[in-house]
Amino acid sequence: MPRTDSHKIGMLPLSLPPIGIGREQAAELIGVSPSTFDKAVAAGNMPQPRILGGRLLWDVREIHHAFVELPHRSIDAIGSDFEPSQTERNVWDDAKATKQ
C-alpha cells in the first residue's frame, strides 16, 4: 500500500480545526492570493509566521485577530457615485441579487 501524507488526507476530525496553517491556507483563510498575503505580512497587516523544523506556519488565531483589526472601507473613500457593478462581484453578491 502506498504511503500517504497524513495532513493532506485530513486525519483530524472536522470538529478540531488546525491551529497552525501554511502560507496558501493562510491566504485562503482571509480570501486573498498567496502573493497578496505575502505583501500583507511584509507590511505588518498580517502576523509573521512561526517556524517548526524549517517550515513556516501561521497561527490561525493571530490571523483572525489581524484580520479583525484591518480597517473597514469608508463610503467617503469610494465617493457618492459608487456603483456596486464597479467593484469585484462574488457569490454572496450574486446570491443576494437572486433573492431580490
matplotlib code that plots the C-alpha trace (Angstrom):
import matplotlib.pyplot as plt

x = [0.0, 1.5, 2.4, 0.1, 0.8, -1.5, -2.0, -3.1, -5.9, -7.1, -6.7, -8.2, -11.9, -13.7, -14.7, -10.9, -9.6, -5.9, -4.2, -1.2, -1.5, 0.8, 1.0, -1.5, -4.1, -3.5, -4.1, -7.2, -8.4, -8.7, -9.7, -6.6, -3.9, -0.7, 1.2, -1.2, -0.9, 2.9, 2.5, 0.2, 2.8, 5.6, 3.5, 2.7, -1.0, -0.8, 1.3, 4.8, 4.9, 6.2, 9.0, 8.8, 11.6, 12.2, 8.5, 6.7, 3.3, 0.8, -1.3, -4.9, -5.9, -3.3, -4.5, -8.1, -7.1, -5.1, -8.0, -10.4, -8.0, -8.0, -9.9, -13.3, -13.8, -15.5, -18.2, -16.2, -13.2, -15.3, -17.3, -21.0, -21.3, -20.4, -22.0, -21.8, -21.0, -17.7, -16.3, -15.5, -18.6, -18.6, -21.0, -22.6, -23.5, -24.9, -27.0, -28.3, -29.3, -31.1, -33.2, -34.4]
y = [0.0, 3.4, 5.9, 8.9, 12.3, 12.5, 16.2, 16.0, 13.5, 15.2, 12.9, 15.5, 15.4, 18.4, 19.5, 20.1, 22.6, 23.1, 25.9, 26.2, 26.5, 27.0, 30.1, 29.0, 28.1, 31.3, 33.3, 31.3, 31.8, 35.6, 35.4, 36.6, 35.2, 33.9, 36.9, 39.4, 37.6, 37.9, 41.6, 41.9, 40.1, 42.3, 45.4, 44.2, 43.8, 40.1, 38.2, 36.8, 33.0, 30.7, 28.2, 24.5, 22.3, 24.8, 25.0, 28.3, 28.1, 30.8, 30.8, 30.8, 32.9, 35.5, 35.7, 36.1, 38.9, 40.7, 40.4, 41.9, 44.8, 45.7, 49.0, 49.0, 50.8, 54.1, 55.5, 58.7, 56.8, 55.5, 58.6, 59.3, 57.9, 54.4, 51.6, 48.0, 47.0, 48.9, 46.5, 42.8, 40.7, 37.4, 34.6, 36.4, 39.4, 37.0, 35.1, 38.4, 39.6, 36.3, 36.7, 40.2]
z = [0.0, -0.9, 1.8, 2.2, 3.7, 6.8, 6.7, 3.1, 3.7, 6.9, 9.9, 12.3, 12.9, 11.4, 14.9, 15.6, 13.1, 12.8, 14.8, 12.5, 8.7, 5.8, 3.6, 0.9, 3.6, 5.5, 2.3, 1.5, 5.1, 4.6, 0.9, -0.9, -3.1, -1.6, -3.1, -1.6, 1.7, 1.5, 0.9, 4.0, 6.1, 4.9, 5.6, 9.1, 8.4, 8.9, 11.5, 10.9, 10.7, 13.3, 12.4, 13.1, 11.7, 8.9, 8.0, 8.2, 10.0, 10.8, 14.0, 12.9, 16.0, 15.1, 11.5, 12.7, 15.2, 12.5, 10.0, 12.6, 13.1, 9.4, 8.7, 7.1, 3.8, 4.3, 2.0, 1.8, 0.3, -2.6, -3.4, -3.6, -7.2, -6.1, -8.1, -6.9, -10.5, -10.3, -7.8, -7.9, -7.5, -5.6, -4.9, -2.0, -4.2, -6.8, -4.1, -2.7, -6.2, -6.9, -3.8, -4.6]

ax = plt.figure().add_subplot(projection="3d")
ax.plot(x, y, z, "-o")
ax.set_aspect("equal")
plt.show()
